[in-house]
Amino acid sequence: MSPQLTEFGPIALAIAVLLLVVIFVCLYIQRRRTGAALRQRYGTEYERVASEVGSERKAQEKLLDREKRVEKLDIRELDPADRQRFLEEWKNVQAHFVDSPAEAVTQADALVTSLMQRRGYPVSDFEQRAADISVDHPNVTQNYRAANAIASRLGKSEVGTEDLRTAMIHYRALFDELVQETGAVKKVAA
């Protein structure tokens, strides 16, 4: 080999190593930004998912997958007549709580599920429902899970009035978010 080529060998190697380091640092920074953004957006749901899957990287992947899934759904606003009907039904459920708290919680769960379905969320499986809701309504997802856990215990064990009241408050928080007009609903092209 010529002396000139051997002189450039260490320089080329140093440039290649430096380039790899720069790429690695850029990828690391991007992953941290994504993680920070997801943590901020999802709050307690981020922590729950990270704990469930055992790592923050896997949690980030799972949450990004949720976003992709929900993006494909046809989530829509309620028309004014549906909104009014749901609001009236909620008033009836709340009024029923005084006479029959357990039955009112069961009705609240059914009403929230019906509202979700009307908005375009798939409702066949609770865990999938909660995951889908977490994308657009992350601040109430933990409460929704807690309310569902209380409703699931009805009939299986003694559930106190305070637990039932808590479930109603949690269902109400999700109901309020789902029934309001946001103007930010995305339409999926047919």
Secondary structure, 3 states (H helix, E strand, C coil): CCHHHHHHHHHHHHHHHHHHHHHHHHHHHHHHHHHHHHHHHHCHHHHHHHHHHCCHHHHHHHHHHHHHHHHHCCCCCCCHHHHHHHHHHHHHHHHHHHHCHHHHHHHHHHHHHHHHHHHCCCCCCHHHHHHHHHHHCHHHHHHHHHHHHHHHHECCECCCHHHHHHHHHHHHHHHHHHHCCCCCCCCCCC
